[in-house]
Amino acid sequence: MSAQDAIANKLDQDRQERLKWWHDAKFGMFIHWGCYSVLGRGEQVIVRDLMPLSEYQGVADAFCPAPDWADQVADQAVRAGARYVVLTTRHHDGYCLFDTATDPFNAAKTGPGRDLIAEYVEALRKRNLRVGFYYSVVNWRWPGFWAPTEHADDHPRMVDQIHGQVRELLSNYGKIDILWYDVSAVPGARTPGAFGYQDQRVEASAAEFYRSAELNAMARELQPHILINNRSGLPEDFGTPEQRIAPEKGGRAWEACMTINYAPNWANVRYSMADKTAGQILYNFMDAVRLGGNFLFNIGPDERGYVADRDREALDRIGQWLGRNGEAVFGTHPEDIYPVPNQGPCYHYGMFTCRKNVAYLTVFYYPGNDIVISKIGPEILKAELLATGQALHVEPLSNARWRISGLPEAPPDDLAPVIKIEFAAPPYQLAFSDASWLEGTYQP
């Protein structure tokens, strides 16, 4: 092994050690919240409405979160069963929820008059939740973001501000578990005129433009155990497919982030007309977990920092389900039964997660008092309903099928029942040929 290979192996081992808690945690709560929440029209309202900065300053001055906002969202994360939380410290509008010396456009120097990130961190730590910071490297308030050729002098100042703010975030609030960058867009890279983009490009990668290698080296020096996502233009620790379940290539760690609505808006809107149900949320969640990913589910509190009733009700149902069936989620490993994105439930009645010799079948298509599973080896020893421990009858059939019977006629769970199945060895997928598929002769 070359010295270079040895270094690469050591870095990978270090990464896997840092990721261990995160892989076991599975479920995080994402929070998009800032002064834009005052308007209730989503997080991109400044661009969507082409709002002058002077007008948007008034929005920041009107931002007045409730004293207990941080406790409210932290309690919601606990009730939902989340193990970590990621909050927007700064979104693309440039407004910082923390006290920063780099820009007066922040919560401590505008409407709230408080460091909201300090309140957030304290609330999470009281509840033993892991702390994540979202930080957008994009700041729409810089003219140089929109017209980098005309405002070339903005580039070094814009990037220095990013480095200074990340240093503050990772120096002033104790141990931080996750640094979740967003966008890594290079100014001028999008040229359509719909949002006022000018026909100017910066001929540099995002990593070069933002000096991301330097930025992330600083982050790791300040927080040696921190996990960093892939949105600074560098791969770092984990990928972040957005609004989709999409495993990373090469077995890299990944986390699907999704909104509660189909619109999608990440921050609050006054009237959301296309929200996902708790069942749809759980389906996406389990699809990510069965394929080895994490699930970061987003909510947008109102201007006070309170979670909307519709969001709270859905998340509470997820948390109650996890209270009954969390063994099928936390600390499990990816299935090797039908590990194909978006297709597992086509060949089974739900989704499998695994732990050593045990498979957990979360049933989304409930067939009644018996269920047949196929193309799975080795021998099944026993099965039970996870939530109640009720023993079920197991019977081998032809074509490598197993019938599990003794189930209630109606679903015993309002979201999805889970069947715990113990095998003689770790379960795996059989080929169709191994199952002697379609015995007999086809006669059209």
N, C-alpha and C positions, 0 to 999 in steps of 0.2 A: 504493500500500500504506500502510495506517495505521501509526502508531507501535506500536500494540498487536500488529498482525499481524507487523511486523518483529521485535518481541521474541519472539513465539511461534515464528517461523521460526528465529531464532537459537538458542532453547532446543532446538528439535527437531534442528538441526544438531549442537549440542553433545552431545545424547543419542545420536545415531547414531554420532558419533565415539567416544564412550565404550563403545558397544555393539559396536564392530567386532570386537574380540578375542573377545568372548563369542559372537557369531554364528558365527565361524569355529571356535570350540572345540567346540560341539555337545553335548558329553558331560561331565557332572559327576557326582561321587559324593556322595551325601547320607549323613550319619551321625547317627543318633539314639542318643545315649549319655549316661548320667548315673548318679546314684546308684540310680535305679530298675532299672538293669541288674543290680544285685546279686540282685534277686528273680527275674529272668528271666520276668516276667509282663507285659511290655509297658510302654510309657512312661506309661500312664494309670492305673497300679495304685493310686495314692493315692485316686483317685476311684472307680475300679471296685470296690475293696475297702472304700471308706469308711474309710480308715485314719486314725486320730488322728495329729495332727502330732507328738506325743511319740513314737509308735511309728515314724513315718517318720524322725525324727531318728536313731534307731538304725540305720536303713538307710543314711543318709548316713555315719554313723560307721564302718560296716562296709565302705564303698566303698574299695577298695585296688587301684588299677590297677597293672599291671606297669610296670617302669621303661621298657620299650621299646614301650609301646602305640602311641605316636605314630608311631614308625618302622614298626611293623607295618601300621597303616592307610594310611600314606602309600605304602608299598611296594605295598599292594593296589591303591590308586588308579592307580599307574603300570602295574602289570600289567594292569589292566582297560582301560587306554587312556584313562582320564578326563583331562581337561585342567584341571579345577578341582574343589575339594572344599568342601562346606558342612557344618559341624559345629554341633550344638546347644550354644550357649554357655549358654543357659538355656531350659528347657522350662516347661510350664505349672505344674509343681510348685514353681517358683521357685528351684530349686537351681542355683547358678552354678558353672560349671567354671573360672571365673577368680577371681582375688583382687580382691574389691571392698570398698570402704569403706562401702558402703550397706547391707550385710546380712551377718551372720556365717554365714548358711547357704550356704557356698561351699566349694569343694574345698580351698582353702588353709587353712581353719580347721576342717575336719572330717576324716574318715578319711584322704583322700590326703595332706593336709598340703602340697600342691603346687599351683602354678598350672598347670592342665592345658592351658589355652589357649596359654600361652607355649610349652609343649612341642609342641603341635599346629602352631603357626605356624612354629616352627623346622624341624620335620620336613618340612613342605610346601615351604618355601623352599629347602631343600637339594636338592629334586627338581624345582625350577622349576615347581611347581604353583601355580595361582592360589588365593588364600585367601578363603574365604567364611565369614561368621558368621551362623548362624541365631540369632534372638533372639525369644522369645515375649513379647508385651506383656501376656499374661495371667499372673497369679500366683495360683494357687488358695489360697495360704496367707493371703491377705488376707480377713478376714471381709466386707469391703466389696465383694468381687467377688460373693459369694453373696447378700448382703443389703444392697444399696447404700443403701436408705432408712434402715434401722436404723443403719448404720455409715457415714453420709455423710462423716464426718471422714476416712475412709480414702482417699477419692478423691484429694485433692491430694497426700497422702503416697505413695500408690501410683504416681501419675503422675510425681512428682518422682523416685522411685526408678528408674523406667524411664529417664528422661532422664539421670540420673546414671550409670546402668550403661552406657547406650549411649555416653556421653561417655568413660567409662573404656575401653571396648572399642576405640573409634576413636582413642584417644590413646596407648595403652600398648603397642601391638604392631606399630608400623610401618605400611606401606601395606596396606590391606585392600581387596580387590577387589569383594566382594559383601556387602551387608547384607540378610539374608533374614528379614524379620519373619514372625511367625505369629500368627494368629487374628484380631486386630482385633475381637474380640467385645466388645460393650458389656455390662457387668455387668447381670444380670437380664433380658437379652434372651431367654434360653431359660428357660421357666418350668415345664416338666414336672418332676415330683418324683422321677424315677428316680435322678438323681444329687444330689438334695438342693437343686435350684434353688428359690429362694423366689419367690413371685409379686410381684416388685418389678422395676420397669424404670427405667433411666436414659433420660430423654428427650433424647438427644443422639446424634449420629452418632459412629462410632468415631474419626474424624479430630478431631472436637471434643473428645471425652472424653479422648483421649490427647495432645491438643495436637500432632498429627502434623505439621502444617506447620512448626511451631517445631522439632520433633524432627528432621525431615529436613533442614531448613536448617542446623541444627547439624552433622548428619552430613556434609553436603556442604562445609561450611566446614572441618571437620577432615580430610576425605578427598575432595578435589575430583573425583577420577576414579572414585569408588565407584559401583556399580550398586545400586539399591534396588528391591525388588519391590513388589507392590501390596497387601500385607497390613497396612498401617498405616491403612487407610481412605482412602488416596490412590492414584491410578493409578501414579505414579512411572515407573520405566523398563521394567518387564516384568510380564506376567501370569503366574499360576501355577496352571493347571488341575491338580487333584489326582486321581490315579488314573484319568485319562482323557486322550485326545489331543483337544485342543479349541483350535484357533487363535483368537487374539484378533480382535475386530472392528477394522476400519480398518487392518489391517496392522501392529498393534502387536506388539512383541517378546513372545514367550511361551516358557515352559518347563514341560513336563509333569513332575511329580514322581510317582514310583511306588515302591511297596514291592516287595520280592522275594516276598512272600506275598500270598495272596488274602484273608487274614483281615479287615482288614489290621492288623497291628501294625507300628509303625515301629521300636520298640526290640526287643531280643532276647526271644525266648520259648524256654523250655527245649526244647520239642518242637514244631516248626512242621509242621503236617500238610498244608499246602496251598501249597507253594512253587512259583513259576514255574520252568520249565526255561530253559536258556540260549536255546533257540530262541524261546520266548515273549518273553523279555526283548528279544532282537534284533528281533523283529517290532514290538514297541511302540516301540523306539528308532528304527527306520527309518521307521515311520509318522510320528513326530514330525519327523524330519529332512526327509522329503520334503515336508512341509507348512510348512517354514520355522521349526520350533521347535527348542528344545533339549530334552535329556533328562537329568533329574536322578534318578539311580537310587539308592535307599536301601538301606542295610544297618544292622543293629544289632549291634555287637560285644558280647561278653559283659562281665562285670564287670571282667575284667582288661584289656579293650580289644582282645581278640583276635577276629578274624573267624571265624565258624563255618565248618567244612569245607564244608558244602553251599553257603554263600554264596560262599566263595572259589573253589570249583570252577566255579560258574556264571560268576562275573566273570572268572576266568582264561580261560575259553573265549571270552567276548566280546572280551577283549584280544587273544587269539591271532587271532581273526577280523579285528579291526581291523588287526593287523599285516600281514595279507594283503590287506586290502581297504579300508584307511583312506582311500585316494584317493577312494572313493565317498561319503565322509562329511565329512571335515574340509575346510572352506573351500568347500563346495558351496552352491548356492542352491536355493530351492524349485523343484519341478517345475512346468511348465505343460502337462503331458501329460494328467493326470487328477487335478487338485488338489482332490479331494473327500474330506473326512474319512471314514475307515472304509470307503471304497468303491473306492479305487484298485485293489487286487488283484482285485476282481471282474471287471474288464475287461482285466487283464493277468495275467501269471504271477508278479508280484511288485511291487516298488515302485521308482520312478524317483527319482534325485537328479541334479542337473545342474551342469555347469560350462561356460559358454560354449556351444560347439557339441557338447559331449559329454554324453551321458546314460548313467547307470549303472543297470542293471536288476539289483536284488537279487532273485534268484529264490526265492520261497518255495513255489511249486507247480511242481516240476520235471517236465517232460513227456517227457524222454528226449533222444535225440540231435538233435532239432531243436525250435525254438520259433518261434511266429508272434506278431508284434506288429502291432497295427492302430491305425487312427485317429491316426497320428503322421506329421507332416511336419517338415522337407522330406525330400530324398533322403538315404538312408544311404550313407555312403562305405565304412565298414569296421567290423568288430566283432572283439572278442577277449575271452578270459577274463582278467579283471583280475589274478587272483592269479598266473597263470603266463605271461601274454602269448601264449598259444596263439591263432593266427589262426583265425577262423571264416568260413564262407562266407555271403554275404548275397545274397538273391534277391528281387526285387520280385514281388508277386502282385497279383491283381485286388482291388478294394475297398480300395485304399490299405493293403494288408498287406505285410509283409516276413517272409520266412522266414530265420531264422538257423540254420544247420546245421553239423555237424562237432563237436557237443558229445558228451561221453561218454554212454553209455547210462545210467549211474548218476550221481547227483549228485557232482561233483568236490570238494565242500566239505561238511563234516559239519554245518554250520549253514545256510548259504545261499550258493551261488555267485553271483558278480557278473559280468555281461557289460558290457563297456565298448563303447559304440556311438558312433561319430563321424558326425555329420550335416553336410550342406553349410552349414547355418546353425543357430542355436539351435532346438532341437526345440520343437514345440507340438502341441496337440491339434487334430485335425480333427473337424468335425461329421459325424454319420452321413450327412448328405446329400452331403458332400464325398467320402465314400468309396463313393458309388454303392451304398449299402447294400441288400442283398437283391435282386440283379438277378433279373428274372423276375416272375411273377405268382403270388400266393398262392392256392392252391385247397384250401379245407378239405374 
